[in-house]
Amino acid sequence: MTGDQERVLAVFEVRVRDLIDICEKQKQRIDELVRSLESKDKELEQAMQTIKELKARYDSMLTARIVSFDEKEVKSAKMRLSGLVREVDKCIALLNE
């Protein structure tokens, strides 16, 4: 092999090693993203469960409002409902981050 061919081969080997390193880094990044996605999926499932529970509580409160005509109780129920809505909004905001 001539010196010129050896130099070209050496450059080729370096570039192949660099390409392999880039490939390995990309695989690691993909693994990180997959783990992050799985984590977000779990958070989403928890938030959806919370939303279902809050909706059930909201429905119960609406039923209680129909039964109760006491203005103080209605005002109290509205305040509790507002708190629940804020809690759901916080969950949604966390998911959007």
N, C-alpha and C positions, 0 to 999 in steps of 0.2 A: 504494500500500500504506500502511496506517496504521501508526503507531508500534507499536501493540500486535501487529500481524501481523509486523512486522520483528523485534520482540523474540522472538516465538515461533519465527520462522524461524531466528534466530541461535542460540537454545537448541537447536533441532533439529539444526542443523549441528554444534554442539559435541558433542552426544551421539552423532551419527553418527560423527564423527572419533574420539571415545573408543571407540566400539564397534569401529571399524576397527582401532585400536591394540590393543585387547584381542584381537581375532581374530588379528592378526599375532603377538602374543606367544604365543598358544596354538599357532599353527602352528610357531613356533620351539621351543616346549616339546615338541611332538609329535615334531619332527625329532630333538631331543636324546634323547627316550625311545626312538625307533626305533634310533638309533645305539647306545644303551646295550643295548638288547635284542639287537642283532646281535652286540655284543661278548660278552654273556653266553652267547649261543648258541655262539660260537666257543670260549669257555672250557668250556662243557659238553661240546662235541665232544672237546676235548682231554682232559678228565677221563674221558670214556667210553673214549677210546682208552687212557689210562693204566690204567684199570680192566681193560680187556681184556688188556693186556700183563701186568699183575700177576696176573690170573687164570691166564694161561698159565704164568707163572713158578710160581705156587702149585701148579698141576697137575703141573708138572715136579718140584717139590719133593716132592709126595706120592708120585710114582712113585719118586723117589730114596729116600724113606723106606722104601718097601716093599722095595726092593732092598737097602738098607743096614740092618743090624741093630746097627751100632756106636752105643752110647748117646751118645757125644760128638757124633757127626755128627747124630744126631736132635735133640739139644739145640741144636746150632748152627743146624740147619734151622728149628727152632721160633723161635729168636731172630730169624733173618732174616725169617721169615714175620711175626712180630709187628711188625718194622720196616716191612714192606710194608703191613700192615694200618693202622698209624699213618699212613703216607704217604697211603693211600686216604682215611682219615678226614679228614686235613688238606685234601685236594682237595674232599671233600664239604662241609667247613666253609666253604671259600672260595666254593663255589658258593651256599651258603645265605646269604651276606652280602648 
